[in-house]
């Protein structure tokens, strides 16, 4: 599994390639729980499945109030 993380001055973001829907749900649950416990609103929760069948979970938090975006993307 390849993980890429980027730390921004306004928050954090991570892109995680998952092996299937069950693993995706587990990672999303962990990340949402962390955002709740640390009192950081999530900014983006994106789920992407590319034309090769790879599934990616993108999650970003921002410490200040910001938009919330949830999307399912099929490329």
C-alpha positions in Angstrom: 0.0 0.0 0.0 1.4 3.4 -1.0 0.7 6.4 1.3 1.4 10.0 0.6 1.0 12.7 3.2 1.3 16.4 2.8 1.4 18.8 5.7 0.1 22.3 5.0 0.3 25.4 7.1 -3.5 25.4 7.3 -4.0 21.7 8.0 -3.1 18.2 6.9 -4.0 16.0 3.9 -3.4 12.4 3.1 -4.0 10.1 0.0 -4.2 6.5 0.8 -4.5 3.7 -1.8 -6.8 1.0 -0.3 -7.3 -2.6 -1.3 -11.1 -2.5 -1.3 -14.3 -1.0 0.0 -14.0 -2.6 3.5 -10.5 -1.2 4.0 -11.6 2.2 2.7 -14.4 2.3 5.2 -12.1 1.4 8.1 -9.5 4.1 7.1 -12.3 6.7 6.7 -13.7 5.8 10.1 -10.3 6.2 11.8 -9.6 9.5 10.1 -13.1 10.9 10.9 -12.7 9.8 14.6 -9.3 11.5 14.8 -10.8 14.7 13.4 -13.6 14.6 16.0 -11.2 13.8 18.9 -8.7 16.6 17.9 -11.6 19.1 17.3 -10.5 19.7 13.7 -13.2 19.9 11.1 -12.5 17.8 8.0 -12.3 19.8 4.8 -12.4 17.0 2.2 -13.3 13.3 2.1 -12.8 12.1 -1.5 -13.1 8.6 -2.8 -11.7 7.9 -6.2 -11.7 4.7 -8.3 -9.5 5.1 -11.4 -9.9 3.2 -14.7 -7.5 0.5 -13.5 -9.6 -0.3 -10.5 -7.4 1.3 -7.9 -9.3 2.9 -5.0 -7.9 6.1 -3.3 -9.1 7.8 -0.2 -8.2 11.5 0.1 -8.8 13.2 3.5 -7.9 16.7 4.6 -8.4 18.5 7.9 -8.3 22.2 8.5 -8.0 23.5 12.1 -10.3 26.5 11.4 -13.8 26.5 10.1 -13.9 25.8 6.4 -16.0 24.0 3.8 -16.7 20.3 3.9 -16.6 18.3 0.7 -17.5 14.7 0.2 -17.2 13.2 -3.3 -17.1 9.9 -5.0 -15.0 10.1 -8.2 -14.8 7.5 -10.9 -12.0 8.3 -13.4 
